[in-house]
Amino acid sequence: MLTEELIKLNNLQLAGKLVSEQLMLGIHHSKRTGYGVEFEQYRHYEIGDDPKRIDWKLYARTDKHLVRESSTESNFHLKFIIDLSGSMNYVENKVSRLEYCKILLASLSYLGYRQGDLMSLFGIKNGEIVTLVNSGKQSFQRILYTLEKIEAHGNWENTNSLDLSVLQSGKQKEVLVIASDLLQFNDEWLTLIKSLANAHREILIFLVLGQQELNFNLKGFFRFKDLETGQEIELQAEAIKEEVKKNAENYLTKLEEALQIPFVHLFKTSFDTPIASVILEAIKQRNF
């Protein structure tokens, strides 16, 4: 389902659910259905299932081969981080970067919910990492509600003084999921990511950019606005096209090289890429 169609639903909860149902997969296999202690659900017998798992008493009543499933608790904590700086308001073809990232994280939270993962939500705004939703009961619903309401504005400064204590690790292994454009002036994002990556915390970064930001296929005079500072300038697109494309290529090359570090995985996507495809590619690459 295209992102523009999901946005038209005007319902983040429904959009996230539709994407997660397209996948029918988890971001990892931390919750295993099988011979657990706690009963979870029935499902139809499939080729390859152990016949011993068929509920034969239920078969006698319903004439259906149903398998009992149980679950074990997940040992993962999914921590979502969404960039809330002004550049997230960038729009192409009626889709904003912020809307795209909201649906992306809502979809991932559905997958985490289905697997029984601990989940929490954080935002980066005005030079701070802020806790938006703590883990705990009903965190899934609170994450969806919060994503629906949050807005992006301002810029990111003084990153060297970022307080990382809000991202302190618990007993569970962590998967930190970042949704952003990773735009930076002084390696702010690289500094943060490198300080967070370790053997206990795997980091998945979804880098979301528009096609025009990369290819810059504009013609004529345009008034360009810095969405973080509000500064504006009028330029002829053709005169700066090659410079913009070269800067974009250098920016991506530098990011990819700098993020070739253990426990960090970068996934690039654009506004016109279906969100289900983006998540599925991440799942396949990381074997979650």
Buried (B, 14 or more C-beta within 10 A) or exposed (E): BBBBEBBEEEBBBEBBBBBBEBBEBBBBEBBEBEEBEEEBEBEEBEEEBEEEBBBEEBEEEEEEBBBBBBBBBBBBBBBBBBBBBBBBBBEBEEBBBBBBBBBBBBBBBBBBBBBBBBBBBBBBBBBBBEEBBEBEEEBBEBBBBBBEEBEBBBBBBEBEEBEEEBBEBEEBBBBBBBBBBBBBEEBBBBBBBBEBBEEEBBBBBBBBBBEBBBEBEBEEEEEEEEBBEEEEEEEEBEEBBEEBBEEBEEBBEEBEEBBEEEBBEBBBBBBBBBBBEBBBEBBEEBEB
